[in-house]
Amino acid sequence: MNLPPVHISETDIASDQYSETSKLYLMSLFSNIKFFLIESNMCKLEMIGIKDRILLYGGGITTQLKEASFVVSTETDEEIAVADKISQVKETLAEYIKKSVAIPRIVTTTFIDDSIKEGILVDAKYYQPHM
């Protein structure tokens, strides 16, 4: 189903303003996509919100890196704990390359929010953490 991007918020989904087709499309925005979340103590509330949005829009959360389509880090990627976790993920991904395993993209939480805002899966290359 090819629908044009729909700019819609979570509040709007519950309203009658949008057609059932638009609502169903957005509810499956992340279908068949699993996200591996890199969490830190400082950003627990932010990550709870991200988890909720991923699930609301049809995505899944995984604790297994090899199952992930995307690895999501917080915006505070300069935080040492998050930077260390990203480094560990990158090392694991390097091993996957050697084994010809599919490599998930590492993105910031803005990737989730902008995909929802635009109503499409945005290009992940613009959402890489700055390391």
C-alpha positions, 0 to 999 in steps of 0.5 A: 500500500503506497500512501503519501506521508501523513503528518499526524500526532499520537493525539490525532490518531484517537480523533475522528479527523483522520480516515481509518486507512491513515490510522491503520497505515500509521499503526503499522509504520514500524511493522516487522521492524525490531529496535535494540535500545541503548539505554542510560540512567539519565534517559530512562524516561525518554526511553520509556516514551520511545518504547511506547511510540515504537510499540504504538506504531507497530514496531518491536523491541528486542534485547538481541542485537542480531534480531534488530533492524535498528539500534537506537541511542539517546540524543545525549550520545556524548554521555560516557555510558552511552558512548561505551555501549555504542562502542560495544555495539559497533564491535559486535556489528564488526563481528557480524560483518565477518559472519555475513549477518544483517547489520542494523543501523545505529540511529538516535531517538529523533529517527523514531520521532521524525518517522512518526511525524512524517508518516514514513520511515525516514532515511537512517543515514541522517540520524546517526549518533555523533561520536 
